[in-house]
């Protein structure tokens, strides 16, 4: 039973579509993604001073509000994904839907 639940959860996790980006120079996509992943990984999601950060303040404040309404949400993952998306947008990339 436990193995079946684990298999189901891993199948659901792998259903996430791959991110596709457009608008920038395709030759720089991998480097821009790496830089943005690095930048978002360094963001301390528990630091309240992030609220005054001009790039990530709104993201941090919104994640805090989500955490209040849904304490089971992974606020760290939400903030890091949002900061990654913001970084990519700043570099001229737009995520395709």
ZARO-878967 format. One line per 8 residues: number of its first residue (from 1); their letters; for each residue x, y, z of N, C-alpha, C, O. Coordinates in Angstrom, 1 decimal. Example, Ala and Ser with C-alpha at 12.3 -4.5 7.8 and 13.67 -1.06 7.14 Angstrom:
1	as	13.2,-5.7,7.8,12.3,-4.5,7.8,13.2,-3.3,7.8,14.2,-3.3,8.5 ~ 12.8,-2.2,7.1,13.7,-1.1,7.1,12.9,0.0,7.9,13.4,1.1,8.0 $
This chain:
1	xxxxxxxx	0.8,-1.2,0.0,0.0,0.0,0.0,0.9,1.3,0.0,0.6,2.2,-0.8 ~ 1.9,1.3,0.9,2.7,2.4,1.0,3.5,2.6,-0.3,3.7,3.8,-0.8 ~ 3.9,1.6,-1.0,4.6,1.6,-2.3,3.7,2.2,-3.3,4.2,3.0,-4.2 ~ 2.4,1.9,-3.3,1.5,2.4,-4.3,1.3,3.9,-4.1,1.2,4.6,-5.1 ~ 1.2,4.3,-2.9,1.0,5.8,-2.6,2.3,6.5,-3.1,2.2,7.6,-3.7 ~ 3.5,6.0,-2.8,4.7,6.6,-3.2,4.8,6.7,-4.7,5.2,7.7,-5.3 ~ 4.4,5.6,-5.4,4.4,5.7,-6.9,3.4,6.7,-7.4,3.8,7.4,-8.4 ~ 2.3,6.8,-6.8,1.3,7.8,-7.3,1.8,9.2,-7.1,1.7,10.1,-8.0 $
9	xxxxxxxx	2.4,9.5,-5.9,3.0,10.8,-5.7,4.1,11.1,-6.6,4.2,12.3,-7.1 ~ 4.9,10.2,-6.9,6.0,10.5,-7.8,5.5,10.7,-9.2,6.1,11.5,-10.0 ~ 4.5,10.0,-9.6,3.9,10.2,-11.0,3.3,11.6,-11.1,3.4,12.3,-12.1 ~ 2.6,12.1,-10.0,2.0,13.4,-10.0,3.1,14.5,-10.1,3.0,15.5,-10.8 ~ 4.2,14.2,-9.4,5.3,15.2,-9.4,5.9,15.3,-10.7,6.4,16.4,-11.1 ~ 6.0,14.3,-11.5,6.6,14.3,-12.8,5.7,14.9,-13.9,6.1,15.0,-15.0 ~ 4.4,15.1,-13.6,3.5,15.7,-14.6,3.7,17.2,-14.8,3.0,17.7,-15.7 ~ 4.6,17.8,-14.0,4.8,19.2,-14.2,5.4,19.5,-15.6,6.5,18.9,-15.9 $
17	xxxxxxxx	4.8,20.4,-16.4,5.4,20.6,-17.7,6.7,21.3,-17.6,7.0,22.1,-16.7 ~ 7.5,21.1,-18.6,8.8,21.7,-18.7,8.7,23.2,-18.9,7.8,23.6,-19.7 ~ 9.5,24.0,-18.3,9.5,25.4,-18.5,10.0,25.8,-19.9,11.1,25.3,-20.3 ~ 9.3,26.6,-20.7,9.8,27.1,-21.9,9.8,28.6,-21.9,8.9,29.2,-21.4 ~ 10.9,29.2,-22.4,11.1,30.6,-22.3,11.3,31.2,-23.7,11.9,30.5,-24.6 ~ 10.8,32.4,-23.9,11.0,33.0,-25.2,11.3,34.5,-25.0,11.2,35.0,-23.9 ~ 11.8,35.2,-26.0,12.0,36.6,-25.9,13.5,37.0,-25.8,13.8,38.2,-26.0 ~ 14.3,36.1,-25.4,15.7,36.4,-25.2,16.6,35.7,-26.2,16.0,35.1,-27.2 $
25	xxxxxxxx	17.8,35.9,-26.1,18.8,35.3,-27.0,18.9,33.8,-26.6,19.4,33.5,-25.5 ~ 18.5,32.9,-27.5,18.6,31.4,-27.2,20.0,31.0,-26.8,20.1,30.0,-26.0 ~ 21.0,31.6,-27.3,22.4,31.2,-26.9,22.7,31.5,-25.4,23.6,30.9,-24.9 ~ 21.9,32.4,-24.8,22.1,32.8,-23.4,21.1,32.1,-22.5,21.2,32.4,-21.2 ~ 20.2,31.4,-23.0,19.1,30.8,-22.1,19.7,30.0,-20.9,19.3,30.2,-19.8 ~ 20.6,29.1,-21.2,21.1,28.2,-20.2,21.9,29.0,-19.1,21.7,28.8,-17.9 ~ 22.7,30.0,-19.6,23.4,30.8,-18.6,22.5,31.7,-17.8,22.7,31.8,-16.6 ~ 21.5,32.2,-18.4,20.5,33.1,-17.7,19.8,32.2,-16.7,19.6,32.7,-15.5 $
33	xxxxxxxx	19.4,31.0,-17.1,18.6,30.2,-16.1,19.5,29.8,-14.9,19.1,29.8,-13.8 ~ 20.8,29.5,-15.2,21.7,29.1,-14.1,21.9,30.3,-13.2,21.9,30.1,-12.0 ~ 22.1,31.5,-13.8,22.3,32.7,-12.9,21.1,33.0,-12.1,21.2,33.3,-10.9 ~ 19.9,32.8,-12.7,18.7,33.1,-11.9,18.4,32.0,-10.9,17.9,32.3,-9.8 ~ 18.7,30.8,-11.2,18.5,29.7,-10.1,19.5,30.0,-9.0,19.1,29.8,-7.8 ~ 20.7,30.4,-9.3,21.7,30.7,-8.2,21.2,31.9,-7.4,21.3,31.8,-6.2 ~ 20.7,32.9,-8.0,20.2,34.1,-7.3,19.0,33.8,-6.4,19.0,34.2,-5.3 ~ 18.1,33.0,-7.0,16.9,32.6,-6.2,17.3,31.7,-5.0,16.6,31.7,-4.0 $
41	xxxxxxxx	18.3,30.8,-5.2,18.7,29.9,-4.2,19.3,30.6,-3.0,19.2,30.2,-1.8 ~ 19.9,31.8,-3.3,20.6,32.6,-2.2,19.6,33.5,-1.5,20.0,34.0,-0.4 ~ 18.4,33.6,-1.9,17.4,34.5,-1.3,17.0,33.8,0.0,16.5,32.7,0.0 ~ 17.1,34.5,1.1,16.7,34.0,2.4,15.2,34.3,2.6,14.8,35.4,2.8 ~ 14.4,33.3,2.4,12.9,33.5,2.4,12.4,33.8,3.8,11.2,34.2,3.9 ~ 13.2,33.6,4.8,12.7,33.9,6.2,13.2,35.3,6.7,12.9,35.6,7.9 ~ 13.9,36.0,5.9,14.4,37.3,6.3,13.4,38.4,6.0,13.1,38.7,4.9 ~ 12.8,39.1,7.1,11.8,40.1,6.8,12.3,41.3,6.1,11.5,42.1,5.5 $
49	xxxxxxxx	13.6,41.5,6.0,14.2,42.7,5.3,13.9,42.5,3.8,14.1,43.5,3.1 ~ 13.6,41.3,3.4,13.3,41.1,1.9,12.1,41.9,1.5,11.9,42.2,0.3 ~ 11.2,42.3,2.4,10.0,43.1,2.1,10.4,44.4,1.5,9.6,44.9,0.7 ~ 11.5,45.0,1.8,11.9,46.2,1.3,12.8,46.1,0.1,13.2,47.1,-0.5 ~ 13.1,44.9,-0.3,13.9,44.6,-1.6,13.1,45.1,-2.8,11.9,44.6,-2.9 ~ 13.6,45.9,-3.6,12.8,46.4,-4.8,12.4,45.3,-5.8,11.4,45.5,-6.5 ~ 13.2,44.3,-5.8,12.9,43.2,-6.8,12.0,42.1,-6.2,11.1,41.6,-6.9 ~ 12.2,41.8,-5.0,11.6,40.6,-4.4,10.7,40.9,-3.2,10.1,40.0,-2.6 $
57	xxxxxxxx	10.5,42.2,-2.9,9.7,42.6,-1.7,8.2,42.1,-1.8,7.7,41.6,-0.9 ~ 7.7,42.4,-3.0,6.3,42.0,-3.2,6.1,40.5,-3.2,5.1,40.0,-2.6 ~ 7.0,39.8,-3.8,7.0,38.3,-3.8,7.0,37.8,-2.3,6.3,36.9,-2.0 ~ 7.9,38.4,-1.5,8.1,37.9,-0.1,6.8,38.2,0.7,6.3,37.4,1.4 ~ 6.2,39.4,0.5,5.0,39.8,1.2,3.9,38.9,0.8,3.1,38.5,1.6 ~ 3.7,38.6,-0.5,2.6,37.8,-1.0,2.8,36.3,-0.5,1.8,35.7,-0.1 ~ 4.0,35.8,-0.4,4.2,34.5,0.1,3.9,34.4,1.6,3.4,33.4,2.0 ~ 4.2,35.5,2.3,3.8,35.5,3.7,2.3,35.4,3.9,1.8,34.7,4.8 $
65	xxxxxxxx	1.6,36.2,3.0,0.1,36.1,3.1,-0.4,34.8,2.8,-1.4,34.3,3.4 ~ 0.2,34.1,1.8,-0.2,32.7,1.4,0.0,31.8,2.6,-0.8,30.9,2.9 ~ 1.2,32.0,3.2,1.5,31.1,4.4,0.5,31.3,5.5,0.2,30.3,6.2 ~ 0.0,32.5,5.7,-1.0,32.7,6.8,-2.3,32.0,6.4,-2.9,31.4,7.3 ~ -2.7,32.1,5.2,-3.9,31.5,4.7,-3.8,30.0,4.6,-4.8,29.2,4.8 ~ -2.6,29.5,4.2,-2.4,28.1,3.9,-1.1,27.7,4.6,-0.1,27.7,3.9 ~ -1.1,27.4,5.8,0.2,27.1,6.5,0.9,25.8,6.0,2.0,25.6,6.3 ~ 0.2,25.0,5.2,0.9,23.8,4.7,1.6,24.1,3.4,2.3,23.3,2.9 $
73	xxxxxxxx	1.4,25.3,2.8,2.1,25.7,1.5,3.6,25.8,1.8,4.0,26.3,2.9 ~ 4.4,25.4,0.9,5.8,25.5,1.0,6.2,26.9,0.5,6.5,27.2,-0.6 ~ 6.2,27.8,1.5,6.5,29.2,1.2,7.9,29.4,0.6,8.0,30.3,-0.3 ~ 8.9,28.7,1.0,10.2,28.8,0.5,10.3,28.5,-1.0,10.9,29.2,-1.8 ~ 9.6,27.4,-1.4,9.6,27.1,-2.8,8.8,28.1,-3.6,9.2,28.4,-4.8 ~ 7.7,28.6,-3.1,6.9,29.6,-3.8,7.8,30.9,-4.0,7.8,31.4,-5.1 ~ 8.5,31.4,-3.0,9.3,32.6,-3.1,10.4,32.3,-4.1,10.7,33.2,-4.9 ~ 11.1,31.2,-4.0,12.2,30.9,-4.9,11.7,30.8,-6.4,12.4,31.3,-7.2 $
81	xxxxxxxx	10.6,30.2,-6.6,10.1,30.1,-8.0,9.7,31.5,-8.5,10.0,31.9,-9.6 ~ 9.1,32.3,-7.6,8.7,33.7,-8.1,9.9,34.5,-8.3,10.0,35.3,-9.2 ~ 11.0,34.4,-7.5,12.2,35.2,-7.7,12.9,34.7,-8.9,13.5,35.6,-9.6 ~ 12.9,33.4,-9.2,13.5,32.9,-10.4,12.8,33.5,-11.6,13.4,34.0,-12.6 ~ 11.5,33.5,-11.6,10.7,34.1,-12.7,10.9,35.6,-12.9,11.1,36.1,-14.0 ~ 11.0,36.3,-11.8,11.3,37.7,-11.8,12.7,38.0,-12.4,12.9,38.9,-13.3 ~ 13.7,37.2,-12.0,15.0,37.3,-12.6,15.0,37.1,-14.1,15.7,37.8,-14.8 ~ 14.3,36.0,-14.5,14.3,35.7,-15.9,13.6,36.9,-16.7,14.1,37.2,-17.8 $
89	xxxxxxxx	12.5,37.4,-16.1,11.8,38.5,-16.8,12.8,39.7,-16.9,12.8,40.4,-17.9 ~ 13.5,40.0,-15.9,14.5,41.1,-15.9,15.5,40.9,-17.0,16.1,41.9,-17.5 ~ 15.8,39.7,-17.3,16.8,39.4,-18.4,16.2,39.4,-19.8,16.9,39.1,-20.7 ~ 14.9,39.7,-19.8,14.2,39.8,-21.1,13.4,38.5,-21.5,12.9,38.5,-22.7 ~ 13.4,37.5,-20.7,12.7,36.3,-21.0,11.2,36.3,-20.5,10.9,37.0,-19.5 ~ 10.4,35.7,-21.2,9.0,35.5,-20.9,8.7,34.0,-20.9,9.0,33.3,-21.9 ~ 8.0,33.5,-19.9,7.7,32.1,-19.8,6.5,31.9,-20.7,5.4,32.5,-20.6 ~ 6.6,30.9,-21.6,5.5,30.5,-22.5,4.5,29.7,-21.7,4.9,28.9,-20.8 $
97	x	3.3,29.8,-22.0,2.2,29.1,-21.3,1.9,27.8,-22.0,1.0,27.1,-21.6 $
